[in-house]
Amino acid sequence: MRVICLLTYLLLFQGTNWAQYTSPFNQYTVKTDSMGAYAFIVSGHFHGSSYNQSGFPANTLLANLDWINASDSKMLVCLGDLFMDVGNDIPNYEKALFSKLDLPLINAVGNHDLSGDVYQQHFGETFFSFELGNDIHFVVDTEINDGDLNEDQLSMLRKALDKEFENVFIYAHRTIWKDAYEEMDGLFKDNTQSLTGNNFEDQVLPILKEISEQSEVYWFSGSLGSAPASFFYHETKEVTYIATAIRSLPRDAMLIVNVDVNGEVVFETKTLTKEPVEPLESYTIEYWKGDSGDSSFNWRLVPLYFKNMLTHRYFWYGVGYSVLGFFFLFLIRKWRKSTRTKPLS
């Protein structure tokens, strides 16, 4: 009888992946179907506009929750800047997004997601990995060391060498890979970058090259800055680089990643508005360096920008610190002057 039960157990759960991941945002677990095929949705910058002070996610995201929930996707991946102001936005996000999302949400933290340890206290670790079907997924933290991946994260990436995965998917916020390729000079000028460079080319890329000898490697980033489109695509011999984000604009779109039973990956672009989108592979370096898209500055929004600046607490924090700094500088200079002019006894 025990032998029969054991055989039944093995038949029912053969191929089941126990290295699953449960979202800390809504407690849904990432799972594949019995055949191993799956799809997921990925984008970044879920807070939308840089001037969004509502405390809620991007309007284009909220307007498409019905489509996201009705899709066959196994997870929704945010490539950082999930929040605009993590210290204040969590209650609104729980009400408007987390509680209404019917699939696991995953986030690769961006600069707006981190403020002290607020994010970590609510949602736990900021870099981790999990397996899905015959693939492994890495979520990395490009903020913790200003763009460098520390030894803990490098060791995590080396896990992809432990066995022959079909695909290796890496999710990050910053486009820390761009400086490793001369052809990308001039791209992503106003997104989050380290002033002193990072260790991608010297330490991360060699690991990826080794992984690529046995697996397909895809790196997704979500910090685009001003952009002509919601997508960027660049394929090299070792790694396929993809950047995608939404900004509460007519161009907003998300990427659907389909993985079939043979491990083949097919991309599908999905508009969140009525504006048409091209296949992902169309958004190349040439596209980004051309005149595609409308990146002109809207001068009519200048009064709004000033209003948003003057009404945000971070502005007044800066003013307060500046006043205190000048006050202490004044006291120090006054004290030094008094010591210089004090008569000798």
PEDA-V373875 format. One record per residue. RES is the residue in three letters. SS is DSSP state (hx for helix, st for strand, lp for the rest). BURIAL is I if it has 24 or more other C-alpha atoms within 12 Angstrom, else O. D_CENTER is the distance of its C-alpha to the mean C-alpha in Angstrom with 1 decimal. Layout:
res=(RES;RES)
ss=(SS;SS)
burial=(BURIAL;BURIAL)
d_center=(D_CENTER;D_CENTER)
This chain:
res=(MET;ARG;VAL;ILE;CYS;LEU;LEU;THR;TYR;LEU;LEU;LEU;PHE;GLN;GLY;THR;ASN;TRP;ALA;GLN;TYR;THR;SER;PRO;PHE;ASN;GLN;TYR;THR;VAL;LYS;THR;ASP;SER;MET;GLY;ALA;TYR;ALA;PHE;ILE;VAL;SER;GLY;HIS;PHE;HIS;GLY;SER;SER;TYR;ASN;GLN;SER;GLY;PHE;PRO;ALA;ASN;THR;LEU;LEU;ALA;ASN;LEU;ASP;TRP;ILE;ASN;ALA;SER;ASP;SER;LYS;MET;LEU;VAL;CYS;LEU;GLY;ASP;LEU;PHE;MET;ASP;VAL;GLY;ASN;ASP;ILE;PRO;ASN;TYR;GLU;LYS;ALA;LEU;PHE;SER;LYS;LEU;ASP;LEU;PRO;LEU;ILE;ASN;ALA;VAL;GLY;ASN;HIS;ASP;LEU;SER;GLY;ASP;VAL;TYR;GLN;GLN;HIS;PHE;GLY;GLU;THR;PHE;PHE;SER;PHE;GLU;LEU;GLY;ASN;ASP;ILE;HIS;PHE;VAL;VAL;ASP;THR;GLU;ILE;ASN;ASP;GLY;ASP;LEU;ASN;GLU;ASP;GLN;LEU;SER;MET;LEU;ARG;LYS;ALA;LEU;ASP;LYS;GLU;PHE;GLU;ASN;VAL;PHE;ILE;TYR;ALA;HIS;ARG;THR;ILE;TRP;LYS;ASP;ALA;TYR;GLU;GLU;MET;ASP;GLY;LEU;PHE;LYS;ASP;ASN;THR;GLN;SER;LEU;THR;GLY;ASN;ASN;PHE;GLU;ASP;GLN;VAL;LEU;PRO;ILE;LEU;LYS;GLU;ILE;SER;GLU;GLN;SER;GLU;VAL;TYR;TRP;PHE;SER;GLY;SER;LEU;GLY;SER;ALA;PRO;ALA;SER;PHE;PHE;TYR;HIS;GLU;THR;LYS;GLU;VAL;THR;TYR;ILE;ALA;THR;ALA;ILE;ARG;SER;LEU;PRO;ARG;ASP;ALA;MET;LEU;ILE;VAL;ASN;VAL;ASP;VAL;ASN;GLY;GLU;VAL;VAL;PHE;GLU;THR;LYS;THR;LEU;THR;LYS;GLU;PRO;VAL;GLU;PRO;LEU;GLU;SER;TYR;THR;ILE;GLU;TYR;TRP;LYS;GLY;ASP;SER;GLY;ASP;SER;SER;PHE;ASN;TRP;ARG;LEU;VAL;PRO;LEU;TYR;PHE;LYS;ASN;MET;LEU;THR;HIS;ARG;TYR;PHE;TRP;TYR;GLY;VAL;GLY;TYR;SER;VAL;LEU;GLY;PHE;PHE;PHE;LEU;PHE;LEU;ILE;ARG;LYS;TRP;ARG;LYS;SER;THR;ARG;THR;LYS;PRO;LEU;SER)
ss=(lp;hx;hx;hx;hx;hx;hx;hx;hx;hx;hx;hx;hx;lp;lp;lp;lp;lp;lp;lp;lp;st;lp;lp;lp;lp;lp;lp;st;lp;lp;lp;lp;lp;lp;lp;lp;st;st;st;st;st;st;lp;lp;lp;lp;lp;lp;lp;lp;lp;lp;lp;lp;lp;lp;lp;hx;hx;hx;hx;lp;lp;hx;hx;hx;hx;hx;hx;lp;lp;lp;lp;st;st;st;st;lp;lp;lp;lp;lp;lp;lp;hx;hx;hx;hx;hx;hx;hx;hx;hx;hx;hx;lp;hx;hx;hx;lp;lp;lp;st;st;st;st;lp;lp;lp;hx;hx;hx;lp;lp;lp;lp;hx;hx;hx;hx;hx;hx;lp;lp;lp;lp;st;st;st;st;st;lp;lp;st;st;st;st;st;lp;lp;lp;lp;lp;lp;lp;lp;lp;lp;lp;hx;hx;hx;hx;hx;hx;hx;hx;hx;hx;hx;lp;lp;lp;lp;lp;st;st;st;st;st;st;lp;lp;lp;lp;lp;hx;hx;hx;lp;hx;hx;hx;lp;lp;lp;lp;lp;lp;lp;lp;lp;lp;lp;lp;lp;lp;lp;hx;hx;hx;hx;hx;hx;hx;hx;hx;hx;hx;hx;hx;lp;lp;lp;st;st;st;st;st;st;lp;lp;lp;lp;lp;lp;lp;lp;lp;st;st;st;st;st;lp;lp;lp;st;st;st;st;st;st;lp;lp;lp;lp;lp;lp;lp;lp;st;st;st;st;st;st;st;lp;lp;lp;lp;lp;st;st;st;st;st;st;st;lp;lp;lp;lp;lp;lp;lp;lp;hx;hx;hx;lp;lp;hx;hx;hx;hx;hx;lp;lp;lp;lp;lp;lp;lp;lp;lp;hx;hx;hx;hx;hx;hx;hx;hx;hx;hx;hx;hx;hx;lp;hx;hx;hx;hx;hx;hx;hx;hx;hx;hx;hx;hx;hx;hx;hx;hx;hx;hx;hx;hx;hx;hx;hx;hx;hx;hx;hx;hx;hx;lp;lp;lp;lp)
burial=(O;O;O;O;O;O;O;O;O;O;O;O;O;O;O;O;O;O;O;I;I;I;I;I;I;I;O;O;I;I;I;I;O;O;O;I;I;I;I;I;I;I;I;I;I;I;I;I;I;I;I;I;I;I;I;I;I;I;I;I;I;I;O;I;I;O;O;I;I;O;O;O;I;I;I;I;I;I;I;I;I;I;I;I;I;I;O;O;I;I;O;I;I;O;O;O;I;I;O;I;I;I;I;I;I;I;I;I;I;I;I;I;I;I;O;O;O;O;I;O;O;O;I;O;I;I;I;I;I;I;I;I;I;I;I;I;I;I;I;I;I;I;I;I;O;I;I;I;I;O;O;O;I;I;O;I;I;I;I;I;I;O;O;O;I;I;I;I;I;I;I;I;I;I;I;I;I;I;I;O;O;O;O;I;O;O;I;I;O;O;I;I;I;I;O;O;O;I;I;I;O;O;I;I;I;O;I;I;I;I;I;I;O;O;I;I;I;I;I;I;I;I;I;I;I;I;I;I;I;I;I;I;I;I;O;O;O;O;I;I;I;I;I;I;I;I;I;I;I;I;I;I;I;I;I;I;I;I;I;O;O;O;I;O;I;O;I;I;I;I;I;I;O;O;O;O;I;I;O;I;I;O;I;I;I;O;O;I;O;O;O;O;O;O;O;O;O;O;O;O;O;O;O;O;O;O;O;O;O;O;O;O;O;O;O;O;O;O;O;O;O;O;O;O;O;O;O;O;O;O;O;O;O;O;O;O;O;O;O;O;O;O;O;O;O)
d_center=(50.3;47.6;47.3;46.8;44.1;42.3;42.5;41.3;38.3;37.4;37.9;35.8;32.9;33.1;29.7;28.0;24.8;25.1;21.9;20.1;17.2;17.8;15.2;15.9;15.2;17.9;19.5;19.3;19.4;17.9;21.0;22.4;25.7;28.9;28.7;25.3;23.8;20.7;18.1;14.6;12.6;9.0;7.4;5.1;7.0;9.0;11.4;12.7;15.1;15.1;18.5;17.8;19.9;20.6;18.5;17.4;14.4;14.8;18.2;17.2;15.0;17.9;20.4;19.1;18.9;22.2;21.1;18.0;20.4;23.1;21.2;21.7;18.1;17.6;14.2;11.4;7.9;5.2;1.7;2.8;6.4;7.6;10.9;12.9;15.2;14.5;18.2;19.6;17.3;17.2;20.6;19.9;16.7;18.8;21.5;19.8;16.9;16.9;20.7;20.7;18.1;20.1;17.6;15.3;11.9;9.2;6.2;4.4;5.8;6.0;9.7;10.6;9.9;12.4;16.1;18.6;18.0;17.5;14.2;15.8;19.0;17.7;15.1;16.0;14.5;11.1;11.5;13.5;14.6;16.5;18.8;19.2;22.4;23.0;19.4;17.2;13.5;11.8;8.8;8.9;8.9;9.1;10.6;13.4;15.5;14.5;12.8;15.2;14.7;17.6;20.3;19.0;15.8;18.0;20.4;17.8;17.0;20.8;21.0;20.4;23.9;25.6;26.3;25.9;22.9;22.8;19.1;16.4;12.8;10.1;6.4;4.8;3.6;7.3;9.6;11.8;13.9;15.4;18.2;19.5;20.8;23.4;23.0;19.6;21.4;21.0;17.6;14.7;17.3;16.0;12.3;11.5;13.6;16.0;19.6;21.1;19.0;17.3;18.5;16.6;19.8;22.2;20.7;17.6;19.0;22.3;20.8;18.9;22.2;24.1;21.9;22.3;26.0;25.7;22.4;20.3;17.0;13.9;10.9;7.8;5.7;4.5;7.0;10.3;12.7;15.8;15.8;18.5;16.5;13.3;13.3;13.9;15.6;17.4;19.3;21.1;23.6;21.3;17.7;16.3;13.4;11.4;9.2;8.8;8.4;11.1;13.3;16.2;18.2;20.6;18.5;15.6;15.0;12.9;13.2;15.3;15.6;19.1;20.5;24.3;26.8;27.3;23.7;23.5;20.2;20.5;18.0;18.7;17.5;18.1;18.9;18.3;21.4;24.6;23.4;23.7;21.1;22.0;21.0;17.8;20.0;21.5;18.7;19.8;20.3;23.6;22.2;20.0;22.9;25.3;26.1;24.0;22.5;23.6;22.2;25.4;25.4;26.9;29.5;30.4;27.2;28.3;30.2;27.1;25.0;27.8;28.2;24.5;24.8;28.1;27.2;24.0;24.9;22.8;25.3;28.2;26.9;27.0;30.5;31.7;30.7;32.3;35.4;35.7;35.2;37.9;40.1;40.0;40.5;43.5;44.9;44.5;46.2;49.0;49.6;49.8;52.1;54.3;54.6;55.6;58.3;59.7;63.4;64.5;66.8)
